[in-house]
Amino acid sequence: MISNERPTFGARPYVEKARKHSVNEETIKTDRVQIERKAFVFTLKENPRGRFLRITEDVNGRRDTIIVPATGLEDFRKILDAMVETSAATPVKGD
């Protein structure tokens, strides 16, 4: 590539997608909460690599997911608890 040439974004050469391997996952517990127009699904699962929490956000059919390994759930909860406390103690601007 000549130094003044820029790559064209969005035009990528064809790359075969990696095949997803089927992983045997066991669902331990699932819970769902609807907040305004968003639905959150919390699923505690286990597979041969260990336990994890899958949090899926569904907004009008668009889904985003994060996975928290079970080893980090306590730290995750501490941060979430601190955020809830701060939100409750801090006045909303405009009120």
Rosetta blueprint (number, residue, H / E / L):
1 M L
2 I L
3 S L
4 N L
5 E L
6 R L
7 P L
8 T L
9 F L
10 G L
11 A L
12 R L
13 P L
14 Y L
15 V L
16 E L
17 K L
18 A L
19 R L
20 K L
21 H L
22 S L
23 V L
24 N L
25 E L
26 E E
27 T E
28 I E
29 K E
30 T E
31 D E
32 R E
33 V E
34 Q E
35 I E
36 E L
37 R L
38 K E
39 A E
40 F E
41 V E
42 F E
43 T E
44 L E
45 K E
46 E E
47 N E
48 P L
49 R L
50 G E
51 R E
52 F E
53 L E
54 R E
55 I E
56 T E
57 E E
58 D E
59 V E
60 N L
61 G L
62 R E
63 R E
64 D E
65 T E
66 I E
67 I E
68 V E
69 P E
70 A H
71 T H
72 G H
73 L H
74 E H
75 D H
76 F H
77 R H
78 K H
79 I H
80 L H
81 D H
82 A H
83 M H
84 V H
85 E H
86 T H
87 S H
88 A H
89 A H
90 T L
91 P L
92 V L
93 K L
94 G L
95 D L
